[in-house]
Amino acid sequence: MTSKNSFLASCRENHKRRVWVWIVAVLSQLLVYGGMMMIYLSRIRSYQAEGSYRTMAQFQAAMYQAAKDALAFSDNVYGVIIILAAVIGMQGFSYLYDRRKVDMYHSVPVSKDRRFAVVYLNGIIIYLAANLSGMILGAVIATAQGAVNMDVLANAGLAFVWHLFLFLAVYHMMILAVMLTGNRFVTVCVFLTFVLYDLCLQGQIGTLKRIFFETYSEYYLSTNPKLSVLYDCMIHIWDIKNAKDAAVAAAIAMPIVAKWILIAVMFLLLAYYAYKKRPSEAAGRAMAFPFTEPVFKVAVAIPVAFMVGGMVYDMSYQNEMLQVAGMLAGGLLFCAAAEVLFDFDIRSIFKHLPTSGIALVGVLAIFSVFKWDVFGYDSYIPAQNKIESIAISADGYYDNYWDEDRQYIEKNEFEKDNMFLTDASPVLKLAEAAQGADPEEMGDDRYVQILYRLKSGRQKARSIRVDYDDSGTEELLNQIFRTDAYKKGTFQGITDETVCKDVTRITYTNGPARTVIPAAEAARLREAWLKDMEQFDFTLVRHNRPCGSLSFEYKNYNQRQWFVYDSFTNTIAALQKLEAYYPMELDAADIESVTVTCYHNELAEQENAEDAEIEPRAVAETWDGGYTDYTVSETFYEEEQIAQILPHIYCTWIDAPWSRYKDLDDNYSVEVVFKRDTAYPYQRDSYYFGYSFYAEQVPEFVVEATAYTGE
């Protein structure tokens, strides 16, 4: 009992020495939670006064959301929690910086274990009391305004757990930093190293991969920090905040919290061990343990060197020699600064040169690994019998994707979760062909992203460059595109049975025409489109441009677009039955005028080439202030001429994924203006639409009318 009372007395005595920390902690939490709650709810009430919400149910839902934003996972809380954890951790053990205080504490008949426990637990008590005070104040304000329900409370409870273990992880990092150092400035430096090291290290590794590895890809997998709590907050908080309920948010948050617990325990054990071994004379020194000085110097010098080298590389327009010079200079300067910091003496700038040499050798060794691809990153192609499945993304197509809750998801995430190609042969042949290919000799080079799922459970991501104009590439892509696995992993409308639910409007467009189709026809149109998609392959989309597109719109403003090709006879027949189909080619009787602009790119390129050959002095003497404008425009009004133009133009408002860039003539642009009294269902908010000529299909009279005469 006496021991217990003595422990409580020690806690009370310690709290008395930490009054200013109590004040800062409590006030900061009250201001953050109380202030945010009042601001957020006031904003919603202002919107209500302006008539932004049509019903009371919408207003009430907005109030609940505002309360949840302020009380649960708010972006405004993280900085405060991290700073509080650092301040509480440093202030609690700050007596270790003063030799006299250390001697005084050691003269008191209290064990080192109890002293550590008292300071450590009191720090947690300060945070808990402050955080709960702020959350209670916010909850009271929200309750008074009728903005609290069970979902708000559940998310607030989950956020409390999330913030607590974030605090503990950072708190323990600061305690370890204190135990390893002897003054506040160095403590802050070491603490920032713990917080930022993994984030910076992985960032530099990713940068080196992007510079030196031709097949490096972050499309499916990225070089992400594994132990950075700061990164976890920045990346995962958005998903947690936008989860449909607390249960889904918990499913995302709790695995991360479990990782934070492991990180917190690791740092606490190291901090306690360092505390037990820390010598009394360490007070006032830069580092408490001499052996940590070279470790810290070398470990930090390497990412700092690559960071400086990366900046020099960018500023010098990718000059590798200057990059190496920047790395060596940055590493050497950091090593010198670290020695000065350790001894607080400028004369120590060249002290311990061997460890500085180790750091620079490490920098050069790592650079060499990436520069000369020592481990064969670019040449890696897994053996076919080791592959479980593959996901692949061929450049050209994009659509809107969402999950079962109608929440938007990225294309790469959808492919990763839904595409499982088991026939690896065509993909591996593509990768093998890409290794020996020269991009300069490619007609239409595109990037293809690949995710190899190996039977061992590992995943490897690569990016390869292929020539879409190559017949061999076309055949391999045909083998891939024809598979059900590829189609299901690219077009969500194939497998998503909910695509016909909650449809508010269906439209078909060929560019200018936009016809509205009853939402009840969604299932029939999807069935026709699925039949036509059986013929889908790379050759189809490579050599044919869509004649139009179907758009499904939903209650939550999501939209899905399906391209329609001339060979999609089932879809076109369904549209014709609904009187919604209009072909790409227009009728001259509906057109008022067509304006054709020729840019005469060949003349502009010739002028640029001639200017490049002029000596610099001559340029200065002859420069007239600009380039010649070679554009010539001509407007055609006669129906006969318009009728000769219309079969040769394509509406640029219709996307054409995977198609050939050179199928359209980029030397001309066409503007089609409709008659205002025509029955053609063009979008009435605009009378003119952009078109392009098909390559080598510009009528001769148009060429003559837009010829450049020099006048």
ABEGO torsion letter per residue (X at the ends): XAAAAAAAAAAAAAAAAAAAAAAAAAAAAAAAAAAAAAAAAAAAAAAAAAGABABAAAAAAAAAAAAAAAABBBAAAAAAAAAAAAAAAAAAAAAAABAAAAAAAAABBBBAAAAAAAAAAAAAAAAAAAAAAAAAAAAAAAAAAGABBAAAAAAAAAAAAAAAAAAAAAAAAAAAAAAABABAAAAAAAAAAAAAAAAAAAAAAAAAAAAABAABBAAABBBBBAABAAAAAAAAAAAAAABABAAAAAAAAAAAAAAAAAAAAAAAAAAAAAAAABBAAABGBABABAAAAAAAAAAAAAAAAAAAAAAAAAAAGGBAAAAAAAAAAAAAAAAAAAAAAAAGBAAAAABGAAAAAAAAAAAAAAAAAAAAGAAGAAABBBBAAABABBBBBBBGBBBBBBBAAGBBBBAAAAAAAABBBABAAAAAAAAAAAAABBAAABABBBBBBBBBBBAAGBBBBBBBBBBAABAAAAAAAAAAAABAAAAAAABAAAABAAAABGBABBBBBAGABBBBBBAAAAAAAAAAAAAAAAABBAAAAAABBBAEBBBBBBAAGBBBBBBBBAABAAAAAAAAAAGABBBABBBAAABABBBBBBAGAAAAAAAAAAAAABBAAAAAAABAGEBBBABBBBBBABAAAAAAAAAABBBAABBBBGBBAAABBAABBBBBBBBAABABBBBAABABBBBBBBBGABBAAAAAAABBAGX
